[in-house]
Amino acid sequence: MLLVGLLVVASLLAVLLVNLGRDPHTIRSPLVGRPAPAFSLVPAGGGAPITSESLRGRPLVLNFWATWCAPCLEEHETLQRTASALGRDLQFLGVVYEDEEDRVKAFQQRYGASYPSLLDPEGKAAIAYGVAGVPETYFIDAAGVIQAKYAYPLNEETMAENLRKIGR
């Protein structure tokens, strides 16, 4: 009985040690290391569709968000500040997840919008990216390859860490 107990405790310790230091908010995704799924989405407020193909050549931060999402509001300032500071070298796009255009426009008026947010009315882009909930952010390099996925509100530290993965 003592031997069985020791084996159970040793197994649990091994699992703990293997995951020690791993950020629980960094989500392993089968898309990391692969080309980003294609999309063609219209910006909130109107305008010509933005396609994933038109974005190649510069790194991209693709953030899935919603107005009803409290953690999305929490990270909004970090996204705004970073987009304003690095907007010449880096592209930022929001993709609206299960929300209404009028609410999106009101949110942008109240909290600001330094980058476009795209409407995904049928959720096809969210499905293609495997979005389970919001916020989820994808860091895509200039060649269009997903280098990281982060599913939690971004702060300055996590933003900088993930931007390094796409060469920024």
Solvent accessible surface area in square Angstrom, and as a share of the most:
residue,aa,sasa,rsa
1,M,200,0.89
2,L,144,0.72
3,L,127,0.63
4,V,92,0.53
5,G,33,0.32
6,L,105,0.52
7,L,109,0.54
8,V,83,0.47
9,V,84,0.48
10,A,55,0.43
11,S,64,0.42
12,L,119,0.59
13,L,95,0.47
14,A,52,0.40
15,V,92,0.53
16,L,103,0.51
17,L,117,0.58
18,V,126,0.72
19,N,60,0.31
20,L,124,0.62
21,G,82,0.79
22,R,103,0.37
23,D,43,0.22
24,P,96,0.60
25,H,55,0.25
26,T,38,0.22
27,I,65,0.33
28,R,182,0.66
29,S,18,0.12
30,P,115,0.72
31,L,35,0.17
32,V,60,0.34
33,G,54,0.51
34,R,146,0.53
35,P,96,0.60
36,A,8,0.06
37,P,27,0.17
38,A,86,0.67
39,F,18,0.07
40,S,69,0.44
41,L,18,0.09
42,V,64,0.37
43,P,20,0.13
44,A,19,0.15
45,G,53,0.51
46,G,41,0.40
47,G,57,0.55
48,A,80,0.62
49,P,76,0.48
50,I,37,0.19
51,T,48,0.28
52,S,7,0.04
53,E,122,0.54
54,S,80,0.52
55,L,21,0.10
56,R,91,0.33
57,G,56,0.54
58,R,97,0.35
59,P,5,0.03
60,L,9,0.04
61,V,1,0.00
62,L,1,0.00
63,N,3,0.01
64,F,1,0.00
65,W,16,0.06
66,A,0,0.00
67,T,28,0.16
68,W,126,0.44
69,C,8,0.05
70,A,78,0.60
71,P,52,0.33
72,C,4,0.03
73,L,75,0.37
74,E,122,0.55
75,E,0,0.00
76,H,22,0.10
77,E,109,0.49
78,T,10,0.06
79,L,3,0.02
80,Q,28,0.12
81,R,117,0.43
82,T,14,0.08
83,A,7,0.05
84,S,83,0.53
85,A,82,0.63
86,L,57,0.29
87,G,33,0.32
88,R,222,0.81
89,D,72,0.37
90,L,2,0.01
91,Q,23,0.10
92,F,13,0.05
93,L,6,0.03
94,G,0,0.00
95,V,1,0.00
96,V,4,0.02
97,Y,35,0.13
98,E,128,0.57
99,D,33,0.17
100,E,116,0.52
101,E,61,0.27
102,D,107,0.55
103,R,115,0.42
104,V,0,0.00
105,K,83,0.35
106,A,58,0.45
107,F,17,0.07
108,Q,33,0.15
109,Q,162,0.72
110,R,187,0.68
111,Y,82,0.31
112,G,26,0.25
113,A,55,0.42
114,S,53,0.34
115,Y,27,0.10
116,P,59,0.37
117,S,6,0.04
118,L,0,0.00
119,L,30,0.15
120,D,13,0.07
121,P,123,0.77
122,E,124,0.56
123,G,20,0.19
124,K,139,0.59
125,A,5,0.04
126,A,6,0.04
127,I,133,0.67
128,A,44,0.34
129,Y,2,0.01
130,G,46,0.45
131,V,19,0.11
132,A,95,0.74
133,G,27,0.26
134,V,24,0.14
135,P,8,0.05
136,E,6,0.03
137,T,0,0.00
138,Y,0,0.00
139,F,0,0.00
140,I,5,0.02
141,D,32,0.16
142,A,42,0.33
143,A,76,0.59
144,G,3,0.03
145,V,35,0.20
146,I,0,0.00
147,Q,59,0.26
148,A,5,0.04
149,K,14,0.06
150,Y,7,0.03
151,A,27,0.21
152,Y,105,0.40
153,P,12,0.07
154,L,4,0.02
155,N,77,0.40
156,E,88,0.39
157,E,131,0.59
158,T,15,0.08
159,M,3,0.01
160,A,43,0.33
161,E,63,0.28
162,N,3,0.01
163,L,9,0.04
164,R,157,0.57
165,K,86,0.37
166,I,10,0.05
167,G,57,0.55
168,R,120,0.44
